[in-house]
Amino acid sequence: MNIGIIGGGITGLVLAQRLSNQGHKVTVFDSNKQLGGLTTYHDYGLFTWDRFYHVILPSDTHLINFLRDIGLGDKLRWHRSLTGFYDNQKFYSISNSIEFLRFPLFGLIGKIRLAFTLLYGSRLNNWRRLEKILVEDWLLKLGGKSTYEKLWKPLLLSKLGENYKRISAVFIWAYIKRLFSARDSSLNKEQLGYVSGGYKTVFDHIEKLVYAAGGNIHTGVAVEYIAPHPEGGMWVEYQGKKEHFDKVIFTGPVNILQQVAAKELVKVSDTGETVEYLGVICMVLITRKALVPYYVVNIADRNVPFTGVIGMSNLVSLQETAGYHMTFLPKYILSTDPFLKQPDDELRQVFFQGIRLMFPELKADDIVAAHMNRAIKVQPLQVLNYSSLVPKVSTENDDFFVVNTSQLVNDSVNNNAVVRQVDEFLKKSTLLNS
């Protein structure tokens, strides 16, 4: 079968590999010059690595199995990681049970209740009832006021700003559910992973597999119109051309779907509400020495303009980054916030104020480069009853399908969830049987 895939993000690429492996001829269209979407890579001058920070957890079985299936199992690297916390110009290590018990910001009762919150959240499966509970109310009930005020509230503020007051408990539950699994209780340490060479290794390999199976990948090509062919299949129009496919799978955002798909192909329910999204501005600092010994530092100090410190080089071998240290400094804000559109130079000034506050000993000579990356839509804002607000997409043609991340209503947007979504779609759809 000849199958067109619209979108060359992780969803489209996993689909392309899976379908190519089944003997289908696939053609991928992506409007960006680089494959990968939010998982794409960036040229840092001295080396190439992911544009935004990504990590693989031991429980990411769908993603891990996919990497093994395509022959990249030997490229997986695992490393112990450390976790830090920053508040009031002080760093705290909370990487093991002893450090957690010594954590001075709240007492023993608070720590017991925090441990209960994490354990309870990681084992809870009925996410639908959490949609009706504000995250603040849920965390206060489970962990108490002291733990909430000194830990959870600052973290919610740093991640969501004042928007946290509208967020359901599903938001924090999804993170607890996934991240709790990173800790290997038998070894009392956290194991995190990555692919040697970053996600560029994955995309390059998938591209080779698609071409080897007779497929094609078009980058920098925006699809303009998708319509049914009178004799079956689909027409895809791009750059003044029309190409016929037996089936077409659309993986992009719903608003783009509505712009390019013929009206008779798809119905999008009007919920009467607008789904809000978080965007991100991420400074990637390349330095001669490590800023922190941790993979992640959670920041509770509101004087710091970014929302976390990701010491990528404490996970990734320095051989991958030409001997230099790489630190990601993300700031999450609403996708409509004008701060997202400020010039890079102005953003650098704001971020460096926070860097000087947190790392006063860092010298100008220690800094090799500072790259500013941004994305407008990273993940939806999971307000109360979010799943009922998401537009319901139904295709009206047996040769047209939609698979995108808007359908992930009870999970954070991550690559493991995407691979699982693709595999579930292929398993239950009639695509391969028609």
C-alpha positions in Angstrom: 0.0 0.0 0.0 1.1 3.6 -0.7 0.7 5.6 2.5 1.2 9.4 3.0 2.1 10.6 6.4 1.7 14.3 7.2 4.1 15.4 9.9 7.7 14.4 10.5 7.7 14.6 14.3 8.2 11.6 16.5 4.6 10.4 15.8 5.0 10.5 12.0 8.5 8.9 12.1 7.4 6.0 14.3 4.4 5.5 12.0 6.8 5.6 9.0 9.1 3.0 10.4 6.3 0.6 11.6 4.5 0.8 8.3 7.6 0.4 6.2 8.5 -2.6 8.2 5.1 -4.1 7.3 6.0 -3.8 3.6 4.1 -0.5 2.8 5.6 2.3 0.8 5.4 5.5 2.9 6.0 9.2 2.1 6.5 11.6 5.0 5.8 15.3 4.6 7.1 17.9 7.1 7.0 21.6 6.8 10.2 22.0 8.9 13.7 21.6 7.4 14.6 19.2 10.2 12.7 16.1 11.2 11.7 15.5 14.8 9.3 18.3 15.8 9.9 19.1 19.5 12.4 16.2 19.6 14.6 17.7 16.9 18.3 18.5 17.2 20.4 21.7 17.2 23.9 22.5 15.9 25.7 23.9 18.9 28.8 24.6 16.8 31.2 22.2 18.5 28.7 19.4 18.4 25.1 18.5 17.6 22.5 17.5 20.3 18.8 17.7 21.0 17.3 21.2 20.9 15.3 20.6 24.1 16.2 18.2 26.9 14.9 14.6 26.7 15.5 11.6 28.9 14.5 7.9 28.8 13.2 6.3 31.9 13.5 2.6 32.7 9.7 2.3 32.6 9.6 3.8 29.0 9.2 0.2 27.7 7.4 1.2 24.5 10.1 3.7 23.5 12.9 1.3 24.5 11.4 -1.6 22.6 11.0 0.6 19.5 14.7 1.6 19.7 15.6 -2.1 19.9 13.2 -3.0 17.1 15.0 -0.6 14.7 18.4 -1.8 15.7 19.5 1.0 18.1 19.4 -1.0 21.3 23.2 -0.9 21.5 23.1 2.9 21.3 21.1 3.1 24.6 23.2 4.5 27.5 22.2 4.4 31.2 23.6 6.4 34.0 22.9 7.2 37.6 21.4 10.6 38.1 21.3 13.0 41.0 18.4 15.4 42.0 18.8 18.8 43.5 16.6 21.5 44.9 17.2 25.2 45.0 15.6 27.8 47.3 16.7 31.0 48.9 20.1 30.9 47.2 20.9 27.5 48.5 21.3 24.1 46.8 20.1 20.9 48.5 20.7 17.3 47.3 17.8 15.0 47.5 19.2 12.0 45.5 18.7 9.3 48.1 16.7 8.4 51.1 19.2 9.7 53.6 19.4 13.1 51.9 15.7 13.2 51.7 15.3 12.6 55.4 17.9 15.4 56.1 16.1 17.9 53.7 15.6 20.9 56.0 12.7 22.8 54.4 10.1 20.7 56.2 9.9 18.3 59.1 9.6 14.5 59.4 5.8 14.5 59.3 5.9 16.5 56.1 8.5 14.1 54.6 6.3 11.1 55.5 3.3 12.8 53.8 5.3 13.7 50.8 6.5 10.1 50.4 2.9 9.0 50.8 1.8 11.4 48.0 4.4 10.1 45.6 3.7 6.4 46.4 -0.1 6.9 46.3 0.1 8.9 43.0 2.4 6.4 41.4 -0.1 3.6 42.1 -3.3 5.4 41.3 -4.9 4.5 38.0 -8.3 6.2 38.0 -7.2 9.5 36.5 -10.7 10.6 35.4 -11.8 11.5 38.9 -8.7 13.6 39.3 -9.8 15.8 36.4 -12.5 17.2 38.7 -10.1 18.1 41.5 -7.8 21.1 41.6 -4.1 20.2 41.9 -3.8 22.5 44.9 -6.7 20.8 46.7 -5.3 17.3 46.0 -1.8 18.0 47.1 -3.0 19.8 50.3 -5.2 16.8 51.2 -2.5 14.2 50.6 0.6 16.1 51.8 -0.5 18.8 54.2 0.0 22.5 54.2 3.7 22.6 55.1 4.8 20.3 52.3 2.5 22.1 49.8 3.6 25.6 50.7 7.4 24.8 50.8 7.7 22.4 48.0 4.7 21.8 45.7 3.4 25.4 45.4 6.8 26.9 44.4 7.2 24.2 41.9 3.8 24.7 40.4 4.4 28.4 40.2 7.7 27.9 38.5 6.1 25.5 36.0 2.8 27.1 35.4 2.8 30.6 36.9 -0.5 31.7 38.4 -2.2 29.3 36.0 -1.6 26.5 38.5 -4.8 27.7 40.3 -6.8 26.3 37.3 -5.0 23.0 36.8 -6.5 19.6 37.7 -4.7 17.0 39.7 -4.1 15.0 36.5 -1.2 17.4 35.7 0.9 16.4 38.7 -0.3 12.8 38.8 0.9 12.2 35.2 4.4 13.4 36.2 4.5 11.4 39.4 3.3 8.3 37.6 6.1 8.5 35.0 9.0 9.9 37.0 8.5 7.8 40.1 9.5 4.8 38.0 13.0 6.3 37.4 14.1 5.2 40.8 15.5 1.7 41.1 14.6 0.7 44.6 16.8 -2.3 44.6 19.8 -0.2 43.9 18.5 2.9 45.7 19.4 5.2 42.8 17.9 6.7 39.8 18.7 5.3 36.4 18.1 7.6 33.4 19.0 6.9 29.8 19.6 8.5 26.4 20.6 7.5 22.9 24.2 8.0 21.9 24.3 10.9 19.4 20.9 12.2 20.7 17.7 11.9 18.8 19.5 12.9 15.5 20.8 9.3 15.6 17.2 8.0 15.8 15.9 10.2 13.0 18.8 9.5 10.7 18.4 5.8 11.2 14.6 5.9 10.6 15.2 7.9 7.4 17.6 5.2 6.1 15.1 2.5 6.9 12.3 4.3 5.1 14.4 4.9 2.0 15.6 1.3 2.0 12.0 0.2 2.0 11.3 2.3 -1.1 9.7 5.2 0.8 10.4 8.9 0.7 10.7 11.9 3.1 10.1 15.5 2.1 11.3 18.1 4.6 10.7 21.9 4.2 7.4 21.0 2.4 4.1 22.2 3.6 1.0 20.2 2.6 -1.6 22.6 1.3 -4.7 20.4 0.8 -5.8 16.8 1.4 -8.9 15.6 -0.4 -10.5 12.2 -1.3 -9.8 10.8 -4.8 -13.0 10.0 -6.7 -11.8 6.5 -7.4 -10.6 5.8 -3.8 -7.6 6.9 -1.8 -6.4 10.5 -1.2 -5.0 13.4 -3.1 -2.2 15.3 -1.3 -1.4 18.7 -2.8 2.0 20.4 -2.0 4.2 22.9 -3.9 1.9 23.0 -6.9 1.9 19.2 -7.1 -0.7 16.5 -6.5 0.2 13.0 -5.4 -2.1 10.1 -4.9 -2.0 7.8 -1.9 -4.1 4.7 -0.9 -4.2 6.0 2.7 -3.1 9.2 4.5 -2.4 9.7 8.2 -2.3 13.2 9.6 -0.2 13.7 12.7 -0.1 17.5 13.1 -2.2 19.9 15.4 -5.9 20.1 15.0 -5.9 23.7 13.9 -3.6 22.8 10.9 -5.8 19.8 10.2 -8.8 22.1 9.8 -6.9 24.3 7.4 -5.6 21.6 5.0 -8.2 18.7 5.1 -11.3 18.8 2.9 -14.4 19.4 5.0 -15.9 16.1 4.0 -12.8 14.2 5.4 -13.1 15.1 9.1 -15.4 16.4 11.8 -14.0 18.4 14.7 -16.4 18.8 17.6 -16.9 22.3 19.0 -16.6 22.1 22.8 -17.1 25.8 23.2 -13.8 26.1 25.0 -10.3 26.9 23.8 -7.5 24.5 24.7 -4.6 26.6 26.1 -1.0 25.5 25.7 2.3 26.0 27.5 5.3 27.2 25.5 8.9 27.1 26.5 12.0 29.3 26.2 15.1 27.3 26.8 18.6 28.6 27.1 21.3 26.0 26.4 24.5 27.0 28.1 27.7 25.5 26.9 30.5 25.8 29.5 34.0 24.5 30.3 32.9 23.3 33.7 29.8 21.8 35.2 27.3 24.2 36.8 25.8 21.6 39.1 26.4 17.9 40.0 22.8 17.1 39.3 20.8 16.0 36.3 17.9 18.1 37.4 17.6 21.0 39.9 14.0 21.9 40.9 13.8 25.6 41.6 11.5 27.0 44.3 13.1 30.5 44.3 10.8 32.9 42.4 13.6 35.4 41.8 15.1 33.0 39.3 13.5 33.6 35.8 13.9 30.0 34.5 12.0 27.0 36.0 14.8 24.4 36.3 18.4 23.5 35.7 19.0 20.4 33.6 22.6 19.4 33.9 22.6 17.3 30.7 26.3 16.6 30.9 25.8 14.9 34.3 23.9 12.3 32.3 25.4 12.4 28.8 29.0 11.5 28.3 31.4 14.4 27.6 32.5 12.5 24.6 29.2 13.3 23.0 29.6 17.1 23.6 33.3 17.6 22.6 34.4 17.7 26.2 32.1 20.7 27.1 29.3 20.8 29.6 25.7 21.4 28.4 23.0 22.8 30.7 19.4 23.4 29.8 17.6 26.3 31.5 13.9 26.2 30.6 11.1 28.7 31.3 7.5 27.5 30.7 4.9 30.1 30.0 1.5 30.3 28.2 1.9 30.1 24.4 0.1 33.5 24.2 2.6 35.2 26.5 4.5 38.0 24.5 7.7 37.0 26.4 7.9 34.1 23.9 8.5 36.6 21.1 11.1 38.7 22.7 14.5 38.9 20.8 17.2 36.5 21.8 19.5 39.2 23.2 16.8 40.5 25.5 16.0 36.9 26.7 19.7 36.3 27.3 19.8 39.3 29.6 16.9 38.1 31.7 18.3 34.5 31.9 21.8 35.7 32.8 20.4 37.6 35.8 19.2 34.3 37.1 22.5 32.6 36.3 24.4 35.2 38.2 22.1 34.8 41.2 22.4 31.0 41.3 26.1 30.7 40.2 28.0 33.8 41.3 31.3 32.0 41.0 30.7 31.4 37.3 33.2 33.5 35.2 32.7 34.8 31.7 35.6 32.8 30.5 33.8 29.6 31.7 31.0 30.2 29.2 31.6 29.0 25.6 28.1 29.8 24.2 24.5 30.5 25.1 21.9 29.4 22.7 18.2 30.4 22.9 15.6 27.9 21.7 11.9 28.2 22.0 8.7 26.4 21.1 5.2 27.9 21.1 3.2 24.8 21.9 4.8 22.2 24.1 1.9 20.7 26.0 -1.7 21.6 26.8 -2.8 23.2 30.0 -4.7 20.5 31.8 -7.5 22.5 33.5 -10.5 21.0 35.2 -12.3 18.4 33.0 -9.6 18.9 30.3 -10.6 15.7 28.4 -14.0 17.1 27.8 -12.6 20.3 26.3 -10.3 18.7 23.8 -12.0 18.8 20.3 -13.1 15.3 19.3 -11.8 14.5 15.9 -13.6 11.9 13.8 -12.6 11.0 10.2 -15.3 10.5 7.7 -13.3 8.6 5.1 -11.9 5.0 5.5 -8.7 6.2 3.8 -7.9 9.1 6.1 -6.7 8.9 9.7 -5.6 11.3 12.4 -3.1 10.5 15.1 -1.7 13.4 17.2 -0.7 14.3 20.7 -3.9 16.2 21.4 -5.4 12.7 22.0 -3.1 12.2 25.0 -5.5 13.4 27.7 -4.2 11.4 30.7 -0.5 11.6 30.1 2.2 14.2 29.8 3.5 14.6 26.2 6.6 12.4 26.1 8.2 10.1 23.5 7.2 6.9 25.3 3.5 7.9 25.3 3.8 8.7 21.6 5.2 5.3 20.7 2.5 3.6 22.7 -0.1 5.7 21.0 1.1 4.8 17.5 1.3 1.1 18.4 -2.2 1.1 19.8 -3.5 2.9 16.7 -1.9 0.4 14.3 -3.2 -2.5 16.4 -6.8 -1.4 16.5 -7.2 0.4 13.2 -8.3 -1.1 9.9 -5.3 0.5 8.1 -3.4 -2.7 7.5 -6.4 -4.9 6.8 -8.1 -2.9 4.1 
